[in-house]
Amino acid sequence: MNSSTARAAAQAPGPLLVMQGIEKSYAMGSELQPVLRGIDLTLERGEFLSILGPSGSGKSTLMNIIGCLDVPTAGSYYLNGVDVSGMNEIQLSRIRSKEIGFVFQSFQLLKRLDAMENVELGLIYAHVKPKERKQTAEEMLVRVGLQDKLHHYPNQLSGGQQQRVAIARAMATNPSLLLADEPTGALDQKTGAQVMELFHEINAGGRTIVMITHDPGIAAHAGRIATILDGLLTHGGAQDA
């Protein structure tokens, strides 16, 4: 995200995210299988929200729609004041690159690239100039406590350090929303707690975070919990926003 886009996003009025009546169904033979059954969710800027649910609850499908990786079958989704619910893949890709930083359970670092180069990836796609890319990548790695690991490769880093690189990469483009999918799922309890502390620091700095998890203990780190079950938000949806 360039500086003018970042300023425009920061100044956009109203909630960061508004979903109304979101439904998603998939074709199963000649029938449609509903996965999301009318999701209403409002997320204010600067919130830290956990979406908690077991396997098969619909949380991954909801995450994909929040992250503009998929579109709903019905309903509306406004992200930073823009209706993204009917966009095509090219439009969604542009929104993802500008508005959303992703953190995954499996880190998804490229093994052939060192920490700096992994963080630079999103900046390359955003057409940031090389000098600025390197400066931003280093700043992000320092911010997550990896100033002494700038040129280490993923196989030279612990799981917790790899996740910190992934968080630095997600933050490098200055997204409006940080979307984390089971971010501690591949980590031991102590390392997971350290990563959650980092999320708290990022949120305290004003970043909006949505975290998807099946673990109530991890979900409790957020300021608000929305529980999803059988495709319905049963707590923490728009009625609690």
C-alpha positions in Angstrom: 0.0 0.0 0.0 1.5 3.4 -1.0 1.3 6.3 1.4 -1.7 8.0 -0.3 -3.7 4.8 -0.2 -2.7 4.2 3.4 -3.9 7.7 4.4 -7.2 7.3 2.5 -7.8 3.9 4.2 -7.0 5.4 7.6 -9.4 8.3 7.0 -12.3 6.2 5.7 -15.3 6.7 8.0 -17.3 4.0 9.8 -16.4 0.5 10.8 -13.6 -1.3 9.0 -15.7 -4.4 8.2 -19.4 -4.8 7.9 -21.0 -8.1 6.9 -24.8 -8.5 6.5 -26.6 -11.7 5.7 -23.5 -13.5 4.4 -24.4 -16.9 3.0 -22.1 -19.4 1.3 -23.1 -22.7 -0.4 -21.2 -25.2 -2.4 -22.5 -27.6 -5.0 -22.6 -31.2 -3.9 -23.8 -33.1 -6.9 -27.2 -31.7 -7.9 -27.7 -30.1 -4.5 -26.4 -27.0 -2.8 -24.7 -27.5 0.6 -25.0 -24.4 2.9 -21.9 -23.6 4.9 -22.6 -20.1 6.1 -26.2 -19.3 7.0 -26.6 -15.6 7.3 -23.6 -14.0 9.0 -23.8 -10.5 10.4 -20.6 -9.1 11.7 -19.3 -5.6 12.3 -15.7 -4.9 13.2 -14.6 -1.5 14.4 -11.1 -0.1 13.6 -8.5 -1.1 16.1 -10.5 -4.1 17.4 -8.9 -7.6 18.0 -11.5 -10.2 17.2 -11.3 -14.0 17.5 -13.6 -16.2 15.5 -13.8 -19.5 17.5 -15.2 -22.7 16.1 -14.5 -26.4 15.7 -13.6 -28.2 12.5 -16.5 -28.1 10.1 -18.2 -25.1 11.7 -17.7 -22.8 8.7 -14.9 -20.7 10.2 -12.4 -21.4 7.3 -15.1 -20.4 4.8 -15.8 -17.2 6.7 -12.1 -16.5 6.9 -11.7 -16.9 3.1 -14.5 -14.4 2.6 -13.1 -11.9 5.1 -9.7 -12.3 3.4 -11.2 -11.7 -0.1 -10.1 -15.2 -1.1 -13.7 -16.1 -1.9 -17.0 -14.3 -2.4 -20.4 -15.0 -0.7 -23.3 -16.7 -2.4 -25.6 -14.0 -0.8 -25.2 -11.0 1.4 -23.1 -7.9 1.5 -19.5 -7.4 2.7 -18.0 -3.9 3.0 -14.3 -3.7 3.8 -13.0 -0.2 4.5 -16.1 1.3 3.0 -15.8 -0.7 -0.3 -18.4 -3.4 -1.3 -16.2 -6.4 -2.1 -18.9 -9.1 -2.1 -19.4 -9.1 -5.9 -15.8 -8.5 -7.1 -14.0 -10.7 -9.6 -10.7 -12.4 -8.9 -8.6 -9.6 -10.3 -10.4 -7.0 -8.2 -10.2 -9.2 -5.1 -6.4 -9.6 -5.6 -6.0 -5.9 -5.6 -8.0 -5.5 -2.4 -6.0 -8.3 -0.8 -2.7 -6.7 -1.7 -3.7 -3.3 -0.4 -6.0 -4.0 2.6 -5.1 -7.4 4.1 -2.1 -9.0 5.7 -2.2 -12.8 6.1 -0.6 -14.9 8.9 -1.0 -18.7 8.5 -0.5 -21.7 10.8 2.2 -23.1 8.5 4.1 -19.8 8.1 4.3 -20.2 4.3 7.8 -18.8 4.0 9.8 -19.5 0.9 12.7 -21.7 1.9 15.1 -20.3 -0.8 14.7 -16.8 0.6 16.1 -15.3 3.8 14.0 -13.4 6.3 14.5 -10.1 4.6 13.7 -11.5 1.2 10.5 -13.2 2.5 9.3 -9.9 4.1 10.0 -8.1 0.8 7.8 -10.3 -1.2 4.5 -8.5 -0.6 6.3 -5.2 -1.3 7.5 -6.5 -4.6 3.9 -7.3 -5.6 2.9 -3.8 -4.5 5.6 -2.3 -6.8 7.6 -0.7 -4.0 11.1 0.4 -5.1 14.0 -1.8 -4.0 15.6 0.7 -1.6 12.3 1.3 0.2 11.5 -2.4 0.2 14.7 -3.3 2.0 14.3 -0.5 4.5 10.7 -1.5 5.3 11.6 -5.2 5.6 14.4 -4.4 8.0 12.1 -2.2 10.1 9.4 -4.9 10.3 11.9 -7.5 11.3 13.3 -5.3 14.0 9.8 -4.6 15.2 9.1 -8.3 15.7 12.4 -8.8 17.5 14.5 -10.4 14.7 17.1 -7.7 14.1 19.8 -10.4 14.5 18.1 -12.8 12.0 17.8 -10.6 8.9 19.7 -13.0 6.6 18.7 -16.3 8.2 16.8 -18.8 6.1 13.7 -20.5 7.4 15.5 -23.7 8.2 17.8 -21.7 10.4 14.9 -20.3 12.4 12.7 -21.8 15.1 9.0 -22.1 14.6 8.3 -19.0 16.6 10.9 -17.1 14.7 9.4 -18.2 11.4 6.0 -17.0 12.5 7.5 -13.7 13.5 8.9 -13.4 9.9 5.5 -14.2 8.6 3.9 -11.5 10.8 6.6 -9.0 9.7 5.7 -9.9 6.0 2.0 -9.4 6.7 2.6 -6.0 8.3 5.1 -4.7 5.7 2.4 -3.4 3.3 0.6 -1.5 6.1 -2.7 -3.4 5.7 -6.0 -2.2 7.2 -6.6 -5.7 8.5 -4.3 -8.4 9.9 -6.0 -11.8 9.3 -4.4 -14.7 11.3 -5.5 -18.3 10.6 -4.6 -20.6 13.6 -1.3 -18.6 14.1 -0.1 -20.7 17.1 -1.3 -24.1 15.7 2.2 -25.2 14.8 3.9 -23.9 17.9 4.4 -25.2 21.5 2.5 -23.5 24.3 5.4 -21.2 25.4 6.2 -20.0 21.9 2.5 -19.6 21.1 2.2 -17.3 24.1 5.1 -15.2 22.8 3.4 -14.9 19.4 0.2 -13.8 21.0 2.0 -11.2 23.0 3.3 -9.8 19.7 -0.2 -9.7 18.4 -1.2 -7.7 21.5 1.6 -5.2 20.8 0.5 -4.9 17.2 -3.1 -4.3 18.2 -2.1 -1.8 20.9 -0.4 0.1 18.1 -3.8 0.5 16.4 -3.8 -2.4 14.0 -7.2 -4.3 13.5 -6.8 -8.0 13.9 -9.1 -11.0 13.1 -7.9 -14.3 14.3 -9.4 -17.7 13.4 -8.9 -20.5 15.9 -10.4 -23.6 17.4 -8.6 -23.1 20.7 -10.7 -21.2 23.4 -7.5 -20.4 25.3 -6.0 -18.6 22.2 -9.3 -17.0 21.4 -9.4 -15.5 24.9 -6.4 -13.2 24.0 -8.7 -11.1 21.8 -10.8 -8.3 22.9 -13.9 -9.9 21.5 -14.9 -13.5 20.6 -17.3 -14.5 17.9 -18.3 -18.2 18.1 -19.3 -19.9 14.9 -21.2 -23.2 14.9 -23.0 -24.8 12.0 -22.5 -21.8 9.8 -24.0 -19.3 12.3 -22.3 -16.7 14.6 -23.8 -17.6 17.9 -22.0 -14.9 19.9 -20.1 -11.8 19.3 -21.6 -10.9 15.9 -23.2 -7.6 14.9 -25.5 -7.7 17.9 -22.5 -7.3 20.2 -20.5 -4.9 18.1 
